[in-house]
Amino acid sequence: MKVLMLNGSGNANGSTRAGLDIMAEVFAADGVDSEIVCVGAKPVRDCLGCNKCAERGKCVFQDDGVNEFVEKAMAADGFVFGTPVYYAHPSGRILSFLDRAFFSNMWGTGAAAFRQKPAAAIVVARRAGTSASYDVLNKYFGISQMINVGSTYWNEFHALTKDDVPKDEEGTQTLRNLARNIAWVMKCLKAGRDAGILPPEAEANALTNFVR
Ligand SMILES: Cc1cc2nc3c(=O)[nH]c(=O)nc-3n(C[C@H](O)[C@H](O)[C@H](O)COP(=O)(O)O)c2cc1C
């Protein structure tokens, strides 16, 4: 079993990474593999809404790691999406990255890389904007039939730089408890599948635009 984690900061080794590392330690202790992918410091393209992904099964842009992430996601059993807070919202680069990852995987596959798998967003800020940012990332999960895992607080921690991360006792505790819950849900889902309890098939025929 493997958790795929996304670091949505352009700073590959900053606070977001430090939070994901805390979770990776818990996953390892629980016998769950994990991998951290970073959105990187190079430009990440925004979705153009060209819908070419509907024909090709992947995004037309191939130079910023989104298609590679979706390929890894197909094989993953759970997800953590981490972002720093920028002006009280998630980083622009994680939004561009996830718009394209989720949209390109929706057509044909019906979000096969993500659906019916556990997921959680974690957010880090110096001071404010955490719950608004958390809300934004959670929106990807609901429309993709994902299982949103919670912790003992909303999944936020506070740091200006990575050195601050261990000082936030409650925030780091929230991350550890979250990782334990994700590992547990993954194990429960596997036990269910092994016992013949398979995910339901979704109805997918109705697509009603609010246009008259
Ligand atoms: C452009 C920018 C905007 C920011 N906006 C906020 C904010 O709205 N609220 C806040 O508390 N911190 C804000 N911060 C601080 C970062 O969230 C904080 O330093 C975080 O630890 C950075 O994580 P990273 O090292 O993983 O990039 C901002 C930082 C930058 C660079």
The ligand as a Tripos MOL2 file, in Angstrom:
@<TRIPOS>MOLECULE
LIG
   31    33     1     0     0
SMALL
NO_CHARGES

@<TRIPOS>ATOM
      1 C1          3.2370   35.1280   -1.4880 C.3       1 LIG1
      2 C2          3.0550   34.6600   -0.0640 C.ar      1 LIG1
      3 C3          1.8360   34.8490    0.5500 C.ar      1 LIG1
      4 C4          1.6440   34.4250    1.8580 C.ar      1 LIG1
      5 N1          0.4210   34.5990    2.4240 N.ar      1 LIG1
      6 C5          0.1950   34.1710    3.6870 C.ar      1 LIG1
      7 C6         -1.1010   34.3060    4.2900 C.ar      1 LIG1
      8 O1         -2.0630   34.7400    3.6790 O.2       1 LIG1
      9 N2         -1.2330   33.9190    5.5780 N.ar      1 LIG1
     10 C7         -0.1830   33.4150    6.3040 C.ar      1 LIG1
     11 O2         -0.3700   33.1260    7.4660 O.2       1 LIG1
     12 N3          1.0390   33.2180    5.7470 N.ar      1 LIG1
     13 C8          1.2470   33.5710    4.4650 C.ar      1 LIG1
     14 N4          2.4780   33.3550    3.8810 N.ar      1 LIG1
     15 C9          3.5110   32.6190    4.6390 C.3       1 LIG1
     16 C10         3.6280   31.1440    4.2340 C.3       1 LIG1
     17 O3          2.3660   30.5120    4.2430 O.3       1 LIG1
     18 C11         4.5580   30.3930    5.2130 C.3       1 LIG1
     19 O4          5.8170   31.0390    5.2180 O.3       1 LIG1
     20 C12         4.7210   28.9240    4.9150 C.3       1 LIG1
     21 O5          5.3880   28.3260    6.0050 O.3       1 LIG1
     22 C13         5.5200   28.6550    3.6510 C.3       1 LIG1
     23 O6          5.5630   27.2640    3.3820 O.3       1 LIG1
     24 P1          6.6680   26.6040    2.3920 P.3       1 LIG1
     25 O7          8.0090   26.8230    3.0630 O.co2     1 LIG1
     26 O8          6.3210   25.1770    2.2720 O.co2     1 LIG1
     27 O9          6.5470   27.3520    1.0990 O.co2     1 LIG1
     28 C14         2.7050   33.8000    2.5690 C.ar      1 LIG1
     29 C15         3.9330   33.5880    1.9280 C.ar      1 LIG1
     30 C16         4.1100   34.0190    0.6290 C.ar      1 LIG1
     31 C17         5.4250   33.7580   -0.0580 C.3       1 LIG1
@<TRIPOS>BOND
     1     1     2 1
     2     2     3 ar
     3     2    30 ar
     4     3     4 ar
     5     4     5 ar
     6     4    28 ar
     7     5     6 ar
     8     6     7 ar
     9     6    13 1
    10     7     8 2
    11     7     9 ar
    12     9    10 ar
    13    10    11 2
    14    10    12 ar
    15    12    13 ar
    16    13    14 ar
    17    14    15 1
    18    14    28 ar
    19    15    16 1
    20    16    17 1
    21    16    18 1
    22    18    19 1
    23    18    20 1
    24    20    21 1
    25    20    22 1
    26    22    23 1
    27    23    24 1
    28    24    25 2
    29    24    26 1
    30    24    27 1
    31    28    29 ar
    32    29    30 ar
    33    30    31 1
@<TRIPOS>SUBSTRUCTURE
     1 LIG1         1 GROUP 0 **** ****
